[in-house]
Amino acid sequence: MVKTGSIILTVLSVMATLAPLLPVVILFVRHANSSPVLLRLRILCAFTFLHHVYEISGLSTDHTLFVQTISALTAFAIVYNLFMQAPLPPRVYQLLMHLLVSYLSVMITIYALLGIQAYPRTIQALHACVLVVFALIILITLIRNRDITLVREPLFWIAGGVLCYYGMTLLLEFVTHITGNTSPASEAEKRIVYRLADIGQFVLYAAGAATTQRRRAN
């Protein structure tokens, strides 16, 4: 007999695979103005979609951990660079760029010296922590800017999507660390929550895409 949990996880996996296409379709239909933020959003959605397709296709199991690790690091870099497109003073932008390059260099060095399996949960939590802090800074900056309407600002929704997914990642890792519960049932429940958070982030990204202005016809 097929377990209900496995059916739910399968359905959520399919939905999570298709969810990254939603913001891209909305931007295409709306003929949205081109901007650095929206360009990186498209790249993030396309990259995530391809990664999810690879996950559910079962094309290879020999290099699954390697692909997951590199994909997580790439997604981190894309989201980080997306946030850098917010209106920032030139010096702050340069500082953030140096921090990103240094961070990626350290991560690559760790993987090269210790292997791709080095500190998987710690590094995942570190990625999430950095992006959550960055998202909060972006939100606070937008809230303090009285010249904009928050719900019409794509970065507001994108930051919310990042908080939805990476905030849930931090919460789940914290709960797992505190309870020490790593049973198969617990891991299955975590995967379901991860999928829901994954879908949720792209729904929020889609809301941000829907707020963009249409490109004016020539």
PyMOL commands that set and color helices and strands:
alter all, ss='L'
color gray80, all
select helices_A, chain A and resi 4-18+21-30+36-57+64-83+90-114+120-144+150-152+154-179+184-210
alter helices_A, ss='H'
color red, helices_A
deselect
rebuild
show_as cartoon
